[in-house]
Amino acid sequence: MDAPPPPDTPTELKKVRVSVFSQVYNLSTTGEPTELEESARRVDELMCSIARGGNLDAGRIAVLAAMHLADQLRIAEQRSLRFQTLLRQLDEAVEA
């Protein structure tokens, strides 16, 4: 497994073409293109699912998808903080 480049080393941008909600986007990433493609696939599925729920324009569907993803991120961040707190407590208990 290759080590990541040092922080001041420029990383190569890889071009990725994805389709979200019937729109094609040409994006760039310094990460793995397959990860960006998977993210686009998940956003596309979410937007299509929201669209099936009613007569909404694409802008509203995008905002609802963004709100859903932001809420999932908030929950994940809260869980991560709880996990970090538990790890710190476990480390302190082991050191005691």
Phi and psi restraints in degrees (value plus and minus 20) as a CYANA .aco file:
   2 ASP   PHI     -97.0   -57.0
   2 ASP   PSI     122.3   162.3
   3 ALA   PHI     -97.0   -57.0
   3 ALA   PSI     128.3   168.3
   4 PRO   PHI     -84.9   -44.9
   4 PRO   PSI     132.2   172.2
   5 PRO   PHI     -86.4   -46.4
   5 PRO   PSI     134.7   174.7
   6 PRO   PHI     -77.4   -37.4
   6 PRO   PSI     134.1   174.1
   7 PRO   PHI     -75.1   -35.1
   7 PRO   PSI     -51.7   -11.7
   8 ASP   PHI    -113.2   -73.2
   8 ASP   PSI     -14.0    26.0
   9 THR   PHI    -109.4   -69.4
   9 THR   PSI     106.3   146.3
  10 PRO   PHI     -85.0   -45.0
  10 PRO   PSI     120.8   160.8
  11 THR   PHI    -126.1   -86.1
  11 THR   PSI     131.7   171.7
  12 GLU   PHI     -96.8   -56.8
  12 GLU   PSI     111.1   151.1
  13 LEU   PHI    -104.2   -64.2
  13 LEU   PSI     112.0   152.0
  14 LYS   PHI    -129.4   -89.4
  14 LYS   PSI     112.6   152.6
  15 LYS   PHI    -100.8   -60.8
  15 LYS   PSI     117.5   157.5
  16 VAL   PHI    -156.0  -116.0
  16 VAL   PSI     112.2   152.2
  17 ARG   PHI    -128.0   -88.0
  17 ARG   PSI     101.8   141.8
  18 VAL   PHI    -149.3  -109.3
  18 VAL   PSI     141.1   181.1
  19 SER   PHI    -142.9  -102.9
  19 SER   PSI     106.3   146.3
  20 VAL   PHI    -151.5  -111.5
  20 VAL   PSI     101.1   141.1
  21 PHE   PHI      33.6    73.6
  21 PHE   PSI      28.4    68.4
  22 SER   PHI      45.8    85.8
  22 SER   PSI      -2.8    37.2
  23 GLN   PHI    -138.6   -98.6
  23 GLN   PSI     116.0   156.0
  24 VAL   PHI    -115.1   -75.1
  24 VAL   PSI     115.1   155.1
  25 TYR   PHI    -146.4  -106.4
  25 TYR   PSI     113.9   153.9
  26 ASN   PHI    -120.2   -80.2
  26 ASN   PSI      92.3   132.3
  27 LEU   PHI    -137.5   -97.5
  27 LEU   PSI     149.0   189.0
  28 SER   PHI    -149.1  -109.1
  28 SER   PSI     127.9   167.9
  29 THR   PHI    -165.4  -125.4
  29 THR   PSI     129.7   169.7
  30 THR   PHI    -114.9   -74.9
  30 THR   PSI     -28.1    11.9
  31 GLY   PHI    -112.7   -72.7
  31 GLY   PSI    -176.6  -136.6
  32 GLU   PHI    -100.6   -60.6
  32 GLU   PSI     106.5   146.5
  33 PRO   PHI     -76.5   -36.5
  33 PRO   PSI     -55.1   -15.1
  34 THR   PHI     -83.9   -43.9
  34 THR   PSI     -50.9   -10.9
  35 GLU   PHI     -89.1   -49.1
  35 GLU   PSI     -61.1   -21.1
  36 LEU   PHI     -85.8   -45.8
  36 LEU   PSI     -60.2   -20.2
  37 GLU   PHI     -82.6   -42.6
  37 GLU   PSI     -60.2   -20.2
  38 GLU   PHI     -85.8   -45.8
  38 GLU   PSI     -60.4   -20.4
  39 SER   PHI     -82.2   -42.2
  39 SER   PSI     -63.9   -23.9
  40 ALA   PHI     -82.6   -42.6
  40 ALA   PSI     -59.6   -19.6
  41 ARG   PHI     -83.3   -43.3
  41 ARG   PSI     -61.7   -21.7
  42 ARG   PHI     -86.5   -46.5
  42 ARG   PSI     -61.3   -21.3
  43 VAL   PHI     -84.3   -44.3
  43 VAL   PSI     -62.1   -22.1
  44 ASP   PHI     -80.3   -40.3
  44 ASP   PSI     -66.8   -26.8
  45 GLU   PHI     -81.1   -41.1
  45 GLU   PSI     -62.4   -22.4
  46 LEU   PHI     -84.2   -44.2
  46 LEU   PSI     -66.5   -26.5
  47 MET   PHI     -84.2   -44.2
  47 MET   PSI     -60.4   -20.4
  48 CYS   PHI     -84.9   -44.9
  48 CYS   PSI     -58.3   -18.3
  49 SER   PHI     -84.2   -44.2
  49 SER   PSI     -63.3   -23.3
  50 ILE   PHI     -84.1   -44.1
  50 ILE   PSI     -60.5   -20.5
  51 ALA   PHI     -82.9   -42.9
  51 ALA   PSI     -53.4   -13.4
  52 ARG   PHI     -87.4   -47.4
  52 ARG   PSI     -39.5     0.5
  53 GLY   PHI    -101.0   -61.0
  53 GLY   PSI     -28.0    12.0
  54 GLY   PHI     153.5   193.5
  54 GLY   PSI    -197.7  -157.7
  55 ASN   PHI    -113.8   -73.8
  55 ASN   PSI      59.6    99.6
  56 LEU   PHI    -136.4   -96.4
  56 LEU   PSI     128.9   168.9
  57 ASP   PHI     -99.2   -59.2
  57 ASP   PSI     144.5   184.5
  58 ALA   PHI     -79.0   -39.0
  58 ALA   PSI     -56.4   -16.4
  59 GLY   PHI     -82.8   -42.8
  59 GLY   PSI     -64.4   -24.4
  60 ARG   PHI     -87.0   -47.0
  60 ARG   PSI     -59.2   -19.2
  61 ILE   PHI     -81.8   -41.8
  61 ILE   PSI     -62.9   -22.9
  62 ALA   PHI     -83.5   -43.5
  62 ALA   PSI     -61.6   -21.6
  63 VAL   PHI     -85.4   -45.4
  63 VAL   PSI     -63.1   -23.1
  64 LEU   PHI     -83.6   -43.6
  64 LEU   PSI     -59.5   -19.5
  65 ALA   PHI     -84.5   -44.5
  65 ALA   PSI     -63.1   -23.1
  66 ALA   PHI     -82.8   -42.8
  66 ALA   PSI     -61.1   -21.1
  67 MET   PHI     -84.2   -44.2
  67 MET   PSI     -61.3   -21.3
  68 HIS   PHI     -81.9   -41.9
  68 HIS   PSI     -67.4   -27.4
  69 LEU   PHI     -86.4   -46.4
  69 LEU   PSI     -57.8   -17.8
  70 ALA   PHI     -83.8   -43.8
  70 ALA   PSI     -58.7   -18.7
  71 ASP   PHI     -86.7   -46.7
  71 ASP   PSI     -61.3   -21.3
  72 GLN   PHI     -82.1   -42.1
  72 GLN   PSI     -60.0   -20.0
  73 LEU   PHI     -84.3   -44.3
  73 LEU   PSI     -63.6   -23.6
  74 ARG   PHI     -78.6   -38.6
  74 ARG   PSI     -65.3   -25.3
  75 ILE   PHI     -83.7   -43.7
  75 ILE   PSI     -63.1   -23.1
  76 ALA   PHI     -83.6   -43.6
  76 ALA   PSI     -59.6   -19.6
  77 GLU   PHI     -85.5   -45.5
  77 GLU   PSI     -60.1   -20.1
  78 GLN   PHI     -83.3   -43.3
  78 GLN   PSI     -63.5   -23.5
  79 ARG   PHI     -83.7   -43.7
  79 ARG   PSI     -60.3   -20.3
  80 SER   PHI     -82.8   -42.8
  80 SER   PSI     -62.8   -22.8
  81 LEU   PHI     -83.2   -43.2
  81 LEU   PSI     -62.0   -22.0
  82 ARG   PHI     -82.8   -42.8
  82 ARG   PSI     -62.1   -22.1
  83 PHE   PHI     -83.4   -43.4
  83 PHE   PSI     -63.7   -23.7
  84 GLN   PHI     -82.3   -42.3
  84 GLN   PSI     -59.7   -19.7
  85 THR   PHI     -83.5   -43.5
  85 THR   PSI     -64.8   -24.8
  86 LEU   PHI     -83.1   -43.1
  86 LEU   PSI     -60.1   -20.1
  87 LEU   PHI     -83.6   -43.6
  87 LEU   PSI     -61.8   -21.8
  88 ARG   PHI     -82.2   -42.2
  88 ARG   PSI     -63.3   -23.3
  89 GLN   PHI     -84.1   -44.1
  89 GLN   PSI     -59.4   -19.4
  90 LEU   PHI     -85.9   -45.9
  90 LEU   PSI     -63.4   -23.4
  91 ASP   PHI     -79.6   -39.6
  91 ASP   PSI     -63.9   -23.9
  92 GLU   PHI     -84.3   -44.3
  92 GLU   PSI     -59.0   -19.0
  93 ALA   PHI     -87.9   -47.9
  93 ALA   PSI     -57.5   -17.5
  94 VAL   PHI     -89.6   -49.6
  94 VAL   PSI     -57.6   -17.6
  95 GLU   PHI     -92.9   -52.9
  95 GLU   PSI     -43.1    -3.1
